[in-house]
Amino acid sequence: MRKLLRLLPVRFFVASLVYLTLGVVFGALDALGYGNFKSVHAHLIAGAFFTLVIMGSMYQLIPTIIGTEIRYKRLAEIQFILVNIAFISLAYSFLIEYSFLKVAGFIAFVSFLIFAIEIYATTLNVKNFYKLSLAIWFFLAAVAYLIIGSAYALTGALGITGFNILEHAHILTIGFIAMTTFGGFYELFPMLALKKLYSRRLGEIHFFIANIAAIGMFLSFSQKGSLFIFSSIVFLLGFYLFAFNIAKTYLSKVNTPAPETDISARFMAYALIFGVAGVTAGLSSALTGFPGSFTHVHYILAGWVGLTMVGAMYHIVPMLTWIQKYSSKAGKEKVPLINELYNKQLAKAIFITMNISLALFGLRSFLPALNLFSVPLAAAFLAFAVEMVLILKR
């Protein structure tokens, strides 16, 4: 494992698993009424876990897609240290000393700015990078939203500008997290499902729809007037277009006999279902007062984004482990396949538990007793974290 930790993406993934574990524990305690941990839970999961998985994935995927290396490797190493200091400081602020939030926010902004410089410098150094993959479009847009959202939070914390927590949350979730997830889907899902993306042109149309709608939502969020409603509907329609493109990809026929669907692709396929349900619940709640905000948040973040990241890590972590430990031995001695590096039965159990528990827990607004499903949901995410560490230790 020590050899694997020399790889920058692996260090991001390992650190993310620590935040996932802590965030799941605080979330379960909050759901069961053992304290008010909503802020620290949200920042450990939607902040630290999601962000570090995204950063590790971008450091791995972008150079691979465009055929280059990270431009400033030493700077990326510094950024890894700073972003962890930032998220530890944020957790400390919410749990112990709230006044430390300004310092934590400043460190986070600096680390995000370094990350943005790294990603843009690496990508823009390659000619015609935008032709190589649709994912690059979404990744670059996502990084821009990360800077905007974190700058908005920092200036608000310092009293320079006003601050609305929901605006901040939506800039980072719809902008940074959602755009990254869209890009990850377009790049990884066809490969994992052994299919060709149904339509790149539809993906390009979706890119412009999603960004125009997101900007409209950000500019009108505080008033929630006609522009906000219109932008929300446009974003929803864009999401449906995205789901249609991915579904057509998944259901497309191939000439050769179809093998069993990879566990990574299955996680992502079910994540898409949660995504459609989540955005639909969100707009319904905004338009009609339907009590679906809890369902909206958890189906989007834990369902669509969370399951997508679990699926992606079930691919990337075993792949990096295999390359580092077994690629030089291939052809000389018997080595395991990539999908033999994890426990398939455990992966299936995690998959089933996550989907059933989340589907029921997300409906707790309608039946409070469904809160109990936070326990198996938390257990499944913790089992996933342990499994990832065991893969790295093989």
HUQUI-V677946 format. One record per pair of residues at least 6 apart in sequence whose C-alpha atoms are under 8 Angstrom apart, sorted by the first residue. I is the first residue (numbers start at 1). GAP is how many residues later the second one is. If there is no record, write none. Layout:
# HUQUI-V677946
<<I | GAP> <I | GAP>>
This chain:
# HUQUI-V677946
<<1 | 391> <1 | 392> <1 | 393> <3 | 321> <4 | 6> <4 | 316> <4 | 317> <4 | 320> <4 | 388> <5 | 6> <8 | 48> <8 | 51> <8 | 69> <9 | 46> <9 | 47> <9 | 48> <9 | 50> <9 | 51> <10 | 46> <10 | 307> <10 | 310> <11 | 45> <12 | 40> <12 | 41> <12 | 43> <12 | 44> <12 | 68> <13 | 39> <13 | 40> <13 | 43> <14 | 375> <15 | 37> <15 | 69> <16 | 32> <16 | 33> <16 | 34> <16 | 36> <16 | 37> <17 | 32> <17 | 368> <19 | 25> <19 | 26> <19 | 29> <19 | 30> <20 | 24> <20 | 25> <20 | 28> <20 | 29> <20 | 361> <20 | 362> <20 | 365> <21 | 360> <21 | 361> <21 | 364> <22 | 19> <22 | 22> <23 | 17> <23 | 18> <23 | 19> <23 | 20> <23 | 21> <23 | 22> <24 | 17> <24 | 21> <24 | 354> <24 | 357> <24 | 358> <25 | 353> <26 | 11> <26 | 12> <26 | 14> <26 | 15> <27 | 10> <27 | 11> <27 | 14> <28 | 346> <28 | 347> <28 | 350> <29 | 6> <29 | 8> <30 | 6> <30 | 7> <30 | 8> <31 | 340> <31 | 343> <32 | 339> <32 | 340> <39 | 55> <40 | 50> <40 | 51> <40 | 54> <40 | 55> <43 | 44> <43 | 47> <43 | 48> <44 | 43> <44 | 47> <46 | 255> <47 | 40> <48 | 39> <50 | 127> <50 | 256> <50 | 259> <51 | 126> <53 | 256> <54 | 126> <55 | 60> <58 | 61> <58 | 81> <59 | 11> <59 | 60> <62 | 61> <62 | 74> <63 | 6> <63 | 7> <63 | 59> <63 | 60> <65 | 67> <65 | 68> <66 | 57> <66 | 60> <66 | 63> <66 | 66> <68 | 54> <68 | 58> <69 | 53> <70 | 48> <70 | 49> <70 | 52> <71 | 47> <71 | 50> <71 | 51> <72 | 46> <75 | 39> <75 | 43> <76 | 38> <76 | 39> <76 | 42> <79 | 32> <79 | 33> <79 | 35> <79 | 36> <80 | 31> <82 | 25> <82 | 26> <82 | 28> <82 | 29> <83 | 24> <83 | 25> <83 | 28> <83 | 29> <85 | 22> <86 | 18> <86 | 19> <86 | 21> <86 | 22> <86 | 25> <87 | 17> <87 | 21> <89 | 11> <89 | 12> <89 | 14> <89 | 15> <90 | 10> <90 | 11> <90 | 14> <90 | 15> <92 | 6> <92 | 8> <93 | 6> <93 | 7> <93 | 8> <93 | 11> <94 | 7> <101 | 56> <102 | 52> <102 | 55> <102 | 56> <105 | 45> <105 | 48> <105 | 49> <105 | 52> <106 | 48> <108 | 42> <109 | 38> <109 | 41> <109 | 42> <109 | 45> <112 | 34> <112 | 35> <112 | 38> <113 | 34> <116 | 27> <116 | 28> <116 | 31> <119 | 21> <120 | 20> <123 | 6> <129 | 7> <130 | 6> <130 | 7> <133 | 54> <134 | 49> <134 | 52> <134 | 53> <134 | 66> <134 | 69> <134 | 70> <135 | 47> <135 | 48> <135 | 49> <135 | 51> <135 | 52> <136 | 47> <137 | 46> <137 | 70> <138 | 41> <138 | 42> <138 | 44> <138 | 45> <138 | 69> <139 | 40> <139 | 41> <139 | 44> <141 | 34> <141 | 35> <141 | 38> <142 | 33> <142 | 34> <142 | 35> <142 | 36> <142 | 37> <142 | 38> <143 | 33> <144 | 32> <145 | 26> <145 | 27> <145 | 30> <145 | 31> <146 | 25> <146 | 26> <146 | 29> <146 | 30> <148 | 23> <149 | 19> <149 | 20> <149 | 22> <149 | 23> <150 | 18> <150 | 22> <152 | 9> <152 | 11> <152 | 16> <153 | 10> <153 | 15> <155 | 6> <155 | 7> <156 | 6> <156 | 7> <157 | 6> <164 | 58> <167 | 51> <167 | 54> <167 | 55> <170 | 48> <171 | 43> <171 | 47> <174 | 40> <175 | 36> <175 | 39> <177 | 128> <178 | 127> <181 | 124> <181 | 127> <185 | 83> <185 | 123> <186 | 11> <186 | 17> <186 | 60> <188 | 124> <189 | 57> <189 | 76> <189 | 79> <190 | 6> <190 | 7> <190 | 59> <190 | 60> <192 | 70> <192 | 72> <192 | 73> <193 | 57> <193 | 68> <193 | 69> <193 | 72> <195 | 54> <195 | 55> <195 | 57> <195 | 59> <196 | 53> <197 | 48> <197 | 49> <197 | 52> <198 | 47> <198 | 48> <198 | 50> <198 | 51> <198 | 54> <199 | 46> <202 | 39> <202 | 40> <202 | 43> <203 | 39> <203 | 42> <206 | 32> <206 | 33> <206 | 35> <206 | 36> <209 | 25> <209 | 26> <209 | 29> <210 | 24> <210 | 25> <210 | 28> <210 | 29> <212 | 19> <213 | 18> <213 | 19> <213 | 21> <213 | 22> <214 | 17> <214 | 18> <214 | 21> <216 | 11> <216 | 12> <216 | 15> <217 | 10> <217 | 11> <217 | 12> <217 | 14> <217 | 15> <220 | 7> <220 | 8> <221 | 7> <229 | 58> <232 | 51> <233 | 50> <236 | 43> <236 | 44> <236 | 47> <239 | 37> <239 | 40> <240 | 36> <243 | 29> <243 | 33> <263 | 48> <263 | 51> <263 | 84> <263 | 85> <264 | 46> <264 | 47> <264 | 48> <264 | 49> <264 | 50> <264 | 51> <265 | 46> <266 | 45> <267 | 40> <267 | 41> <267 | 43> <267 | 44> <267 | 84> <268 | 36> <268 | 39> <268 | 40> <268 | 43> <268 | 44> <270 | 34> <270 | 37> <270 | 85> <271 | 32> <271 | 33> <271 | 34> <271 | 35> <271 | 36> <271 | 37> <272 | 32> <273 | 31> <274 | 25> <274 | 26> <274 | 29> <274 | 30> <275 | 24> <275 | 25> <275 | 28> <275 | 29> <275 | 30> <277 | 19> <277 | 22> <278 | 17> <278 | 18> <278 | 19> <278 | 20> <278 | 21> <278 | 22> <279 | 17> <279 | 21> <280 | 16> <281 | 11> <281 | 12> <281 | 14> <281 | 15> <282 | 10> <282 | 11> <282 | 13> <282 | 14> <282 | 15> <284 | 6> <284 | 8> <285 | 6> <285 | 7> <285 | 8> <291 | 74> <292 | 73> <294 | 68> <294 | 69> <294 | 70> <294 | 71> <295 | 67> <295 | 68> <295 | 69> <295 | 70> <298 | 60> <298 | 64> <299 | 59> <299 | 60> <299 | 63> <302 | 56> <303 | 52> <303 | 55> <310 | 74> <313 | 75> <314 | 74> <317 | 71> <317 | 74> <317 | 75> <318 | 20> <318 | 21> <318 | 23> <318 | 24> <318 | 73> <318 | 74> <319 | 19> <321 | 70> <321 | 71> <322 | 15> <322 | 16> <322 | 19> <326 | 9> <326 | 10> <329 | 6> <341 | 50> <341 | 53> <342 | 45> <342 | 49> <343 | 44> <347 | 37> <350 | 30> <350 | 31> <350 | 33> <350 | 34> <353 | 23> <353 | 24> <353 | 27> <354 | 22> <354 | 23> <354 | 26> <354 | 27> <357 | 16> <357 | 17> <357 | 19> <357 | 20> <358 | 15> <358 | 16> <358 | 19> <360 | 10> <360 | 13> <361 | 9> <361 | 10> <361 | 11> <361 | 12> <361 | 13> <363 | 7> <364 | 6> <364 | 7>>
